[in-house]
Amino acid sequence: MSTLEIIGGAVILVICLAIVIICLMQDQKSQDSMTAALTGASSESFYGKNEGRTREAILNKVTRFFGIVLFVATLAVNLIPLFIK
């Protein structure tokens, strides 16, 4: 293993831990009834009024960001050794 692969693996591990912690910080979404689960209906309009400034919206955005960073880091760790030889 090269030094870049070890550093990349450590970075991926830290990102994975951050994603797990952020997902655990989020509240669980509960559905009122089975029809709400089937139709996707939601009685919450607070998010729409505040345009994503709630704690949950911020956590969702951070989770999405770390997911994209994890994807890019994984690709980089696997592709960089092919070009460095």
N, C-alpha and C positions, 0 to 999 in steps of 0.2 A: 504494500500500500504506500502510496506517495503521501507527502505532507498535505497536498491539496485535498486529497480524498478524506484524510482524517479531519481536517478543518471543516470541510463540507459536511461530513457526517455529524460533527459536533453542532454545526449551525442548524442542520435539519432536526436534530434532537431537541435543541432549545426552542425552535419554532413549533414543533409538535407539542411540547410541554405548555407553551404559551396558548396554543389553540385549545388544549384540554382545559386549562384553567379558565380561559375566557368563556368556553361553552358551559362550564359548571357555574359560572357567575350569572348566567342568564336565567330568567324565570321560566318556569314551564308554562306553556300555553295550554289552557284547558278549554275544552269544547262543552257547550251547554247541553247539547243533545246529539243524537246520532245524525239527524238531518243536517245539523251545522257542520258536522265532520264530512258528510257526503257532498254538500253544496259549497263548502268553503265560506259559509256565512260568518261574519264576525260582528259583534256588537260594539267593538271598540272603535271609537272615532277620535280618540285623543292623539293618536299618531298622525292622523290626517291634519288635525288642527295645528300641531306643532312642527310639522314638516320634518320629522326625523331628528328632533333635538332631545328626545327622551333618552334615558339611560339604556333602554333596550335597543333603540335604534343605533346608538353609538356602538354598543357591543356587537350588534349584527354587522356593522360596517367594519369594525376591527377584525372580527372573525373572517369576513370575506377577504380582507386585505392579507391577513396571515395565511389564508388558504392559497391565495395567488402566489405569495412569496414562497411558500412551501413547494408549490408546483414548479416554479422557476428554479429554485435552489436544487431540487431533485434532478431536473433536466441538466442543469449546469454541472452537477457532480458527476453525472453519467456521461456527458458529452465532452467536457474539457479534456479528460485523459486521451480521448481519441485524436485530438488535434495537437497535443503537446509532444507526442512521441517524436 
